[in-house]
Amino acid sequence: MNGQNRTNIKPGIEVDIVLKQNQRTGKLTRGTVKDILTKSSSHPHGIKVRLQDGQVGRVKEIINTEES
């Protein structure tokens, strides 16, 4: 599932994000969503989130929709 719609993303789910410094390469970082930072209902480049470890990036792929 892609990360362009805010309704699909909730704190506690596992996602792959692209960090700002990795936008050129497209390198993905996996983590658990702590906060949703994008206020709009959708974004063409992915919803911006903060992971549990503090990293911020745009969601490219939702891995697990079950909250852990």
C-alpha positions in Angstrom: 0.0 0.0 0.0 1.4 3.4 -0.9 1.8 6.3 1.6 0.1 9.1 -0.3 -3.2 9.1 1.6 -3.2 10.3 5.2 -6.2 8.0 6.1 -4.0 4.9 5.6 -1.3 6.0 8.1 -1.7 5.8 11.8 0.8 5.9 14.7 2.1 2.5 15.5 2.2 1.0 12.0 5.4 -0.1 10.2 6.4 1.9 7.1 9.2 2.5 4.7 10.1 6.2 4.4 12.6 8.1 2.3 14.6 10.6 4.3 15.3 14.1 2.9 19.0 13.3 2.3 18.1 10.1 0.5 15.5 11.6 -1.9 18.0 11.5 -4.9 18.9 7.8 -4.3 15.5 6.7 -3.1 17.1 4.7 -0.2 14.3 3.5 2.1 14.3 3.5 5.9 12.0 1.2 7.8 10.4 2.1 11.1 7.3 2.6 13.2 5.2 5.8 12.9 5.2 8.0 16.0 3.7 11.2 14.5 2.0 12.3 11.3 3.4 15.6 10.2 1.4 16.3 6.9 -1.9 18.0 7.6 -3.5 17.6 4.2 -5.4 14.4 3.3 -3.0 13.4 0.6 0.4 14.3 -0.9 1.9 13.2 -4.2 5.3 12.4 -2.7 4.0 10.7 0.4 2.7 11.7 3.8 5.5 13.1 6.0 5.9 11.2 9.3 8.2 11.1 12.3 9.4 7.6 13.3 9.8 6.3 16.8 13.5 6.9 16.6 13.0 10.5 15.6 13.8 10.3 11.9 11.5 12.3 9.6 10.6 11.4 6.0 7.9 10.7 3.5 6.1 7.3 3.5 6.7 5.3 0.3 5.3 2.0 1.4 3.1 0.8 4.3 4.5 -2.6 5.5 2.2 -3.5 8.4 -1.1 -1.8 9.1 -1.5 -3.6 12.5 -0.4 -1.5 15.4 2.2 -3.2 17.5 
